[in-house]
């Protein structure tokens, strides 16, 4: 079941009012707010997240259960620059990571992690793209 779950933290959130957020909403069920251990950066008009081993560093977002994971990921991989037909190195990489629903329930979710250097990017220290 959990392999059909996706953690989102940026333009795929409803608050972004992006067409891909509406696509995700139409093809999934929101399980609730969550977080994973990571750092969030402002890449351009959109964010990018990387993993962290520091448990005080969290990226906040929402966890979705996808209705048809293969079909949804086919669309989202291309949107996120993680698809096989995207320029290399990919802008994002899809990784299976332990995320936590509110209340601390751990689960494995797919996350699009930023795949390029963060050295010149501004960190969003709150871990929240939308305040």
C-alpha positions as CSV (number, residue, x, y, z in Angstrom):
1,X,0.0,0.0,0.0
2,X,2.7,2.5,1.0
3,X,4.4,2.2,-2.3
4,X,1.5,4.1,-3.8
5,X,2.1,7.1,-1.5
6,X,3.7,10.3,-2.5
7,X,5.0,13.1,-0.2
8,X,4.8,16.6,-1.7
9,X,6.2,19.9,-0.4
10,X,6.1,22.5,-3.2
11,X,4.2,23.1,-6.4
12,X,2.2,19.9,-6.1
13,X,0.5,21.3,-2.9
14,X,-3.0,22.6,-3.4
15,X,-1.9,26.1,-2.1
16,X,0.3,26.5,-5.2
17,X,-2.8,26.6,-7.5
18,X,-0.6,24.9,-10.1
19,X,-2.2,22.6,-12.7
20,X,-0.1,19.7,-11.5
21,X,-1.4,20.2,-8.0
22,X,-4.9,19.9,-9.4
23,X,-3.9,16.8,-11.4
24,X,-2.5,15.2,-8.2
25,X,-5.7,16.0,-6.3
26,X,-7.9,14.5,-9.0
27,X,-5.8,11.2,-9.0
28,X,-5.2,10.7,-5.3
29,X,-6.5,10.9,-1.8
30,X,-4.8,13.2,0.7
31,X,-3.8,11.2,3.8
32,X,-2.8,14.3,5.8
33,X,0.0,16.6,6.8
34,X,3.4,15.1,7.2
35,X,7.2,15.7,7.2
36,X,10.5,14.0,6.5
37,X,14.0,14.7,7.7
38,X,15.5,17.1,5.2
39,X,16.3,20.6,4.1
40,X,14.2,22.8,1.9
41,X,15.7,25.3,-0.6
42,X,14.3,28.0,-2.9
43,X,15.5,26.9,-6.4
44,X,13.6,29.4,-8.5
45,X,9.9,30.1,-8.2
46,X,9.7,26.5,-6.8
47,X,11.5,24.7,-4.0
48,X,13.8,21.7,-3.8
49,X,14.4,19.4,-0.9
50,X,17.3,17.1,0.1
51,X,17.5,14.5,2.8
52,X,19.1,15.2,6.2
53,X,20.3,12.9,9.0
54,X,19.6,15.7,11.5
55,X,16.2,15.0,13.1
56,X,15.7,18.7,13.9
57,X,15.6,19.5,10.1
58,X,12.2,18.8,8.7
59,X,10.5,19.4,5.4
60,X,6.8,19.8,5.8
61,X,4.1,18.9,3.3
62,X,1.3,16.4,2.6
63,X,1.1,12.7,1.9
64,X,-1.1,11.4,-0.9
65,X,-2.2,7.9,-1.7
66,X,-2.3,7.6,-5.5
67,X,-5.2,5.9,-7.3
68,X,-3.1,4.5,-10.1
69,X,0.6,5.1,-9.2
70,X,2.1,4.1,-12.5
71,X,-0.1,6.4,-14.5
72,X,0.3,9.3,-12.0
73,X,4.1,8.9,-11.8
74,X,4.4,8.8,-15.6
75,X,3.0,12.4,-15.7
76,X,4.7,13.6,-12.5
77,X,8.2,12.2,-13.4
78,X,8.1,14.4,-16.6
79,X,6.8,17.4,-14.7
80,X,9.5,17.1,-12.0
81,X,12.3,16.6,-14.6
82,X,12.9,13.1,-13.3
83,X,11.7,11.2,-16.3
84,X,13.9,9.0,-18.6
85,X,13.5,11.5,-21.4
86,X,14.6,14.5,-19.4
87,X,18.0,16.2,-19.7
88,X,20.7,14.7,-17.5
89,X,21.4,15.2,-14.7
90,X,17.8,15.2,-13.8
91,X,16.5,18.2,-11.9
92,X,14.8,15.9,-9.3
93,X,15.1,12.2,-8.5
94,X,12.3,10.1,-7.1
95,X,13.3,8.3,-4.0
96,X,11.5,6.0,-1.5
97,X,12.0,7.7,1.9
98,X,10.5,7.3,5.4
99,X,8.0,10.1,6.0
100,X,5.8,10.8,9.0
101,X,2.1,11.6,9.2
102,X,1.0,14.0,11.9
103,X,1.1,12.1,15.1
104,X,4.4,10.5,14.2
105,X,3.1,7.5,12.1
106,X,6.1,6.4,10.0
107,X,5.5,5.2,6.4
108,X,7.5,4.8,3.2
109,X,6.6,7.4,0.6
110,X,8.0,8.5,-2.7
111,X,9.5,12.0,-2.7
112,X,10.9,14.1,-5.5
113,X,14.3,15.2,-4.1
114,X,16.3,18.0,-5.6
115,X,19.2,16.4,-7.6
116,X,21.6,19.3,-8.2
117,X,23.9,21.3,-6.0
118,X,22.3,23.4,-3.2
119,X,25.4,25.4,-2.5
120,X,24.2,28.6,-4.0
121,X,20.5,28.3,-3.0
122,X,18.7,30.0,-0.1
123,X,17.5,27.5,2.5
124,X,13.9,27.8,3.7
125,X,14.7,27.2,7.4
126,X,11.0,26.7,8.4
127,X,10.9,23.6,6.1
128,X,7.5,25.0,4.7
129,X,7.1,26.3,1.2
130,X,3.8,27.9,2.1
131,X,3.7,29.6,5.5
